[in-house]
Amino acid sequence: MSNSSSITHFLLLPFADTRELQLCHFWLFLGISLAALVGNGLIITSTACDQHLHTPRYFFLLNLSLLDLCCISTTVPRSMANSLRDTRDISYTGCAAQLFFFLFFISADYFLLTIMSYDRYVAICKPLHYRALLGSRACVHMAAAAWGAGFLHALLHTANTFSLPLCGGNAVEQFFCVAPHILKLSCSHSYLREAGLLVLSCLLALGSFVFIVGSYVQIFRAVLRIPSEQGRHKAFSMCLPHLAVVSLFVSTGTFVYLKPPSFSCPSLDLVLSVLYSGVPPAVNPLIYSLRNQELKDAVRKQMTGCVSAAIHCLLSSAKGSQRWAIAFLSYKHLEMAAGVFGPSPSKGLG
């Protein structure tokens, strides 16, 4: 009976068998990666550089964008590389690292979404207490708690998953390393321990979701009591993007992790895994900026500044090149003049 010590690599589930479809998958994931990089990068730089966005709401959004970038970087680049090289391999250590970092960032992402719902609740339902409840120190502590909880959650699951003996082969039925599919390879009854941890994690996730739903119930009740149409529109524009992100994240992730084992459809698993691991980081910037005029103005200002700096750099480079060309031509002209009018050494000696 083989165990995990005899496994040196795992085989990930490919998106396609033909070379043409593999390249299509590569270009699709490249587009998703670039969208996530540009969108989240603009949000991070805009919120960090614009003094008007140094508020708890945008501080949490900056952390969310950073986590989204980290999350998509743990799964998508490896899958792209495998499609480009026409391989399925990932090393044992690489699989463990991928599982740890994915769980770390995805868990911290979800905890941060829960904190953001509390931020929206306080801003709308208790606006007079907002500065007292969400001061700068409290925001830093809550963000640090989200990152720390994600780290501990990932460390616990990764250590427990890879401490189990594996004798069910090395084929992981997913395009990246994920705990439920690795547990299927276990040949020990100890997998019940990790299954228990997964159930506990699901209960924590469910508790966070109930907290988010409860917060939004209170928010919508408060919004409906706002007399002005403009006030209601502003409140909804603050809350609906966050609710849309949470709904997409929770619905797809819950189906992937809690579907019955008898229901096995690799194609559907691949699509849903992309929906909860790859699509949210790419569409979150669009969702959050779509109805947020402050953020759109900051992003526009940032892009305008970048374009202006690039144009100034190009013009400066062009002027420098022009000055260099003029100096070079002047030197050549003087050299030619010296050759025509000046005495040559041979004639002087004669």
N, C-alpha and C positions, 0 to 999 in steps of 0.2 A: 504494500500500500504506500503510495507516494504521499508526501506532504508538501507543505509550502517551501521547505528547504530545497526541494528538488525542482521547483519552478523558478526559472530564470527570467521568463518573460510571459506576457499575456498577449492574446490575440483579440483585438477590438473588432466590433462589428462594422463592416464597411458599408458605405452608403450605396455603392453600386459595384457591379462586377465588370462592366465594360469600361474601357479607357476613356471614352467620350463622356460618359456620365460622371466618372471620377473627376475629370477636368471641370465639368459643369458644377459639381459640388465644391471644388476648390474656388472657382470664381464667385459662387454664391456666398460662401463663407468669407471670402476676401471682402466682398461688398458689405456684409454684416459687420465685419471687424472694423473696416474703415469708417462706417457710419457711427459705430460705437465710439471709436477713437476721436473722430472730429466732434461729434455732438457732446460727449462728456468732457472732452478737452476744453471746448468753448465754455461750458458751464463752470468748470473748475477755474479757468483763468479769469472769467468774467466776475464770478463771485469773490475771488481772491483779490482782484485788482480794483473793483468798484466799491468805494466806501459806502454807497447807498445800499449795498446788498450785504453789509456786515450785520445781519440780524439772525436770530435763532433759526428762522425758517430756511434761509439760504445757507446757513452753516451746516444744517442737516442735509440739505440738498447737495452741497459740496462733498460731504462724506459719502452720500449715496452714489454720486457719479464716480468717485474714486473706487468704491467697492465694485461698481458695475464694470469698470475697466479691468480691475484685478480679476473679477470672476470670469469674464469672457476670455481673458488671457490664459487661463488655466486649461481650457478645453478646446477652443476653436483652433489656435495655431497648430496644435499637435495633430488634430484631425486633418487640417489643410496639408500639413507636411506628409502625412500618410497617403493622402489621395494623390499628391504630386509625385511621390516616390513609388506608388503602387505597392504599399505594404500595409500590414495590420499590426505590426509588432509594437509593444511598449514594454520596457524593462520592468522587473518586479519593483525596484526602487522607484522608478518613474511613475508607476501606477499608484504606489503608496503616497508619493508626493502629490500627485494629481488629485487623489481622493481627499487628502488632508486640506490642500489649499482650496479646492472647490467647496468643501463643506465649511471651511473657515469663512470664505467670502460670502457664500450664499446664506449662511446662518446669520452672519453679522448684517447682511443686507435686510433680511427679514426682521430682525430685532430693531434695526434702524427705522424700517417702515412703521413698526409699532410705535416707536418714539415719536415719529412724525405725525401720527394720528393724534397723539396726546398734545403735541404742539398746536395742531389745528383746533382741537377741542378747547384748549385754554384761550387761544386767540379769539375764538368766536363766542364761546359760552362764558368766559371769565376774563374779558379784556382788561378790566381794572387791575387784575392780579397777574397780568402777563409778565411784567418786568420782575415781579417778586418771585414767581414760580420758575421762570425761564431766564434767569440771569446768565451771564457769560460763563461763570463757574459751573452752574448747574448743567448747561448745555455741553460743556467739555466733559463733565462727569458722565452724562448719559451717553454721549457718543463713545467714550472710552469703555463704558459698560457693554455697549453693543459689540464693539470689536473684541473685548475680552471674553464675553460669553460665546461669541462665534469661535474664538480660538480654543477655548476649553471644550466646546461641543465637538469640534473637528478632531482635536487630539484624542478625546475619549473614544470616538467611533473608529478612527483610523487604527489606533493601538489595539482595540478589541477585535476589529475585523481581520487584521493581518497577524494576529496571534493565533488564529484558528488554523488547524491543519487542512490543507486543500488537496483533495484527491479526485475531484470531478472534472479534471482537464484544466486547460488554461484559456478557454474561449469565453470572453466576456460579451454578453449579448447587448452591448451598448457601444456608442462611438467614443465614450470616455469611461474611465474607471468610476464605478458608483457602487455603494455598499450592498444594496440588495442583490445585484447580479454577481458580486464576488461571493456572497454568502451561499449562493446556489452551488458553488464549487466546493463547499466545505463538506468534510466527511465525518465531522464530529458533532455530537449532540450539544457541544458547547455553543453552537450557533444560536441556540435558544437564548443565550445571554445577550448576544448582539441583537436578536429579534426583540428582546425586551427593551433594549436601549432605543431601538427604532420606534417602538410603541410609545416609550416615554417622550421621545423627541416629537412624535406626532401629537401627543397630548399637549406638550408645550406650545407647539405651533397652533393647535386648536385654541388653546387659551389665549394666545396672542391675537388670533383672528377674532375671537369673541370680544376681546378688548377693543379691537379696531372697529368692529361692527357696533358695539355699544357706544363708542365715541361718536360715530357718525350718526347714530340714532339721535343722540343728544344734539349734535351739530345741526341736523336737518330740522329738528323741532325748534331750535333757536333761530335758524335762518327763516323759517316760515313765519316767525313773529316779527321779522324786520319789516317796518312799514314801507320803506322806499324800495323801488324796483332796482335802483342802482346798487343799494346795499346788498340786496339778495344776489344780484349778479356777481358782485365782487366776492361774496362768500362762497358761492358755487364755484367760481373760477379758482378759488384757493383749494377747494376740497375734491372736486371731481377728478382732476388728473391723478392725485394720490390714490383715490379709490379705484380708478381704472388700472393703475399699476399693480395694486394689491390683488385685485380680482384676477388678473391674468397670471400673476405669479402663483397664487394659492391654488387656483383651479387646476392648472396644468401639473404643478408639482404634486398635489394631492392625488391626482389620478395615477401618476407614474408610480408613486411610492405605496399607495394603498389599494391598487387594483388586485383582485384575487389571483393567486399563482396559476390557476387553471386557465385564465384568460391571457394567452400569450400571442402577441402580434408584433414581431420585431419592427415592421414598417411603421406601425402606429406609435410604438415606443420611441423610435427615432424622431418622428415628427414632434411628439409631445416634449421630448427632451430638448429639442432645439427651441421649442416655444418657451420653455421656462428657464433655459440656461443661456441661450444665444440671442433671442429676440428682445427680451426686456432691456438689456443694456443698450441695444441699438435704438429702441423706440422711446425709452424713458426721457431722453432730452427733448424729443419732439413733443411728447405728451405734456411735460412740465412747462415748456415754453410756448405751447400753442395758445393758451389762454392767459398768459402772464406777460403783461405789457412791460413791467419793470425788467424782467429777465430778457425779453426780446430787445429792449432798448440797450441793455448792457452788452448783450451779444453783438448787436449791430455796432455799438461803439468800439468794442474790442476788434471786430473784423475790419472796421474802417481804419482803426489805428494800425493794424497789421499790414493792410494794403498800402496805407500811406508810408509806413516805414519801409516796405519793400520797394515802393516806387522811388523814395528818397535814396535808398541804397543803390538802386540801379542807375539813377541819375548821377549820383556821386561817382560811381564806378565808371560811367560813361565819360564824365568830365575828366576824371583822372586818366583814363585811357587817351582822351583827346590831348590833354596836356603832355602826356608821355610821347604821343606821336609827333606833336609839334616840336618838342625838344629833340627828338630823334632826327627829324627832318632838318632842324636847324644845325645840329651837329654834322650831319652828312653834308649840308650845304657849305659849312665852314671848312670841312675837310677837303671838299672839291676845290673850294677857292684857294686853299693853301697849296694844293697840288698844281693849280694853274699858274699862280703868280709867284709862289715861293721858289727859291733856287733848290735844286736837288743836290744831295751830297756828292754825287759823282761829278757833276759839273763844277762844283766848287773845288774839288781836288785837281781837276784838269787845268 
